[in-house]
């Protein structure tokens, strides 16, 4: 029998695997499954992005190794994009580094900053990589509960001072996955002051920066005075430009932290396939109407679910951003039991909230990754079942 390393024992994909297996079983039995569980965009990149990929893939010179930092064209494009979107000035040479998807960077950042036993503050509920990465680094996790009573923001004043003294890293994510919550500028300002006082690094996952609705604009953590002194921000082209399979992400912010991550990555891997980087440049510097259209598509989908659920007495909040709906279980069941019953009785697949942490119990996450017609069908099936 092969014995696993101690660091593996805290890692699990049990709930996600179980839901996937249940979906496959239902489909094998002939159920028309409406997949609202995994947050994989069903939309495609804009035509000019695909053309750039085709053109660069046709060039034989683009098939060699690339440096992990990223091509200069991509780093410059990211800097320009940040300045235009958020009025944030970044040095492409020292304050930006490309990533093979932002999740890769989130997984590795703990290895750069955390020694065994150091504290990492993570949100609960939170995206699983927020805990998995620090666990691999040997961190002691301190969970920050995100509750409706506090607008799904961590209670910064409620964190014990002894914990703060031992903290090396705080991980935040707004717009949020799975909660679809947003954070006001005042919250980020308070975070900066806290990090400066206790000398820890703030890591902000900003992957849903462009999926915002009703004229709401999310705040980049880098736009907060002092944030660059103590913070980094991860972003990605996956959701903004429907390029999730391309695995093009990046980190911006504190140059020392980025240098550390760059050194680690230079020992682990090479850079992103050159044609994908050039397609990313086309996405960031080309027409941005596709971004607006994507956000509007998710807004319409959000309204179908929110209005549909509310019309049948299942009250859910109307989020201002992201591609998810966070809904309280409308029965007396656990999150997992309700998810299984929902799939078996309606063919609608979602993720139970406890997959994202203890504080997710009693909720489900719905990913808006199907067409409007399929979402209307999902609401109709659920209405028939709950009636």
Secondary structure, DSSP 8 states (H G I E B T S, - for coil): -----GGGTT---HHHHHHHHHHHHHHHTT---EE-SS----S---HHHHHHHHHHHT-GGGGS---TT--HHHHHHHHHHHHHHH-----TTTSEEEESSHHHHHHHHHHHH--TT-EEEEEES--THHHHHHHHTT-EEEEEE--GGGTT---GGGS-HHHHHTEEEEEEESS-TTT-----HHHHHHHHHHHHHHT-EEEEE-TTTT-B-TT-----GGGSTTHHHHEEEEEESTTTTT-GGG--EEEEE-HHHHHHHHHHHHHH-----HHHHHHHHHHHHS--HHHHHHHHHHHHHHHHHHHHHHHTT------SBSSEEEEE-SSSS-HHHHHHHHHHHH-EE-EEGGGG-GGGTTEEEEE--S-HHHHHHHHHHHHHHH-
